[in-house]
Amino acid sequence: MKNLLVRSLTGIVFVAVMLASLFLGEFTYGILFLAILLGMLYEFFNITGSLGFQPHRFIASLTGALTFVLSFLIASQRISPLWFFSIFPFILITFVNELFANKKHSLQNIAISLSALIYAALPMSLSNYLVFSKFHGAYSANLFLALLIIIWVYDSGAYLFGVSFGKHRLFERISPKKSWEGAIGGTLLALGAAAVIAQYITQISLVHWLILGFLIVVASTLGDLTESMIKRQFGVKDSGSIFPGHGGILDRFDSLLFAIPVFVCYLEVFI
């Protein structure tokens, strides 16, 4: 009972902080999500460093932060997109640093460092193209909030349907608790949420919202499974302990890391 109370209170505070940062304005959003990204990278390197590997934490975290800040400034049309090329010298520094570091597992250290950028920094940076979308021009939290609602509804529905009816494992090798019944039930609720959202964000048609709802569900599930795979590979139960009853930052945002790129790409290509 105590654990459930702690978990519930943590969830309420977590949601309140997220919503407040989104609606207070672009800079509160930017500061919070940059902090979340740095927390993700910190946890990722703690996990991947557990088997004796030595990824380049500082330079990779600096590159990740720079990627997010530049994407924020480019998406808000404060600077030219050409500034994005300034990231590549920092990526090359990872190789040069390993050249002079005289460490074991050189290729693995480089691969883990670059994987952190691909896995966490790029998806989080793409979130800037949701809050500064072509549909609103100026900063707006609406699309990001819609994404969060669809994911939260899916997760809640999948849990409830899974507990009540779950018999067939969805991906037992990676996540034994997930079931097809939970996934299907959560998907139906998420599509319902997408249909409701379509009544409020009318720049995107109902058909597109339903397609987006389905794609977000698939992407968020794959994001969750991928993080579980990484933790299993390195023998870790939770990515961290910053959220009592919920684990770490990666545990809370793993779904977003796949859902954000899918959402942004669909908006840019098909709408």
Secondary structure, 3 states (H helix, E strand, C coil): CHHHHHHHHHHHHHHHHHHHHHHHCHHHHHHHHHHHHHHHHHHHHHHHHHHCCCCCHHHHHHHHHHHHHHHHHHHCCCCCHHHHHHHHHHHHHHHHHHHHHCCCCHHHHHHHHHHHHHHHHHHHHHCHHHHCCCCCCCCCCHHHHHHHHHHHHHHHHHHHHHHHHCCCEEECCCEEEEEHHHHHHHHHHHHHHHHHHHCCCCCCCHHHHHHHHHHHHHHHHHHHHHHHHHHHHCCCCCCCCCECCCECHHHHHHHHHHHHHHHHHHHHHHC
